[in-house]
């Protein structure tokens, strides 16, 4: 799998920002078929940072209702990547 297709986007949430500051971890939305080893190598090659650990979570899409119709958002995979001490990845600093 192409390393640029594994990592889709950073997951920007309040909890993700707290974890980033406290534990030096970043949260990413990744391809559902990617495993921990592929995610680790992709982060190390793209951002050129040392990765200590990768945890993955399969997030189920929420059910939504539009009038009589019931729909569902898509399922996605979240990866929490622990960086080595002293390493940082800045996505949206200065916003």
N, C-alpha and C positions, 0 to 999 in steps of 0.2 A: 504494500500500500504506500502511496506517495506521502511523504511526511507533511506536505502542505495541505493535504486533505484530511489528515488526522485531527489537527487542531482547527476548530471552526471559529471560535471567538472567545474572548474572556467573559466570564460570568460575573456581571457587576451587580452586587447586592450588598446590603448593609452587613450581613454576617460575613460575607467574603472579604470585605474591607477590614473587619475586626480580626479575622483569622490571619490576614496578610500582615497586619501590624504586630500582632502578638506572637505568632508562631512562624513567621516567615514562609507562609504557604500562599500559593496562588490558586485560583479556581478557574477552570476552563471548561467550555462546552466542547466535547470531542465527538468523533464519529462513533456510532453505536457498535461497530464491528471491531474497533481498536482495543487491544489489550494493554496491560500496564507496561510491558516491555516496549511496545511500539510508542506509547505516549511518552515514556521517559526518553527514548532516543530522539524523538521528534523535538521535544523541548530543548534538549541539550544541543541539537544541531541548529535549530532555528534561532534560539536566543543566546547560544553559547554560554550557558550557565550550568553549574554542577547541580544535579538532582539527587537527593538522598532517598526519597520515597514517593510512591504514587498510590493514592487511594481512589477507587472508582465507585460511582453510585449510578444505578439506572433509575432515572426519574420518570415516573409515570405521568402522562399528560392529564390535565384536569378535565373533567366533564363540564361542558358549557351548554346552556340552553338558550335558544333564540326562538321565543314564542312556543310553538308546539314541537319544534324540532330539537332533538338532543344531539349535540356534537361532542367531539373530543379533540383536545389539542394533541400535538404529536408527542410521542415518548422520546426522550433524549438521554444522553449519558454525560455525567459530570465527573471531572477528574480534579482531585485536590492534590497538588504537587508541592512537596516539601523541598525547599531549596537549601543549599549548604549555607552555613553561617557566613555572613558578609555578602552574599549574592542577593540581588534584587532585580525585579523586572518592573519597569515603570510603564504602565499603559496610558493612563490619562492624568498625569501629574500636571498641575497648573490649571485645571478646569474649575 
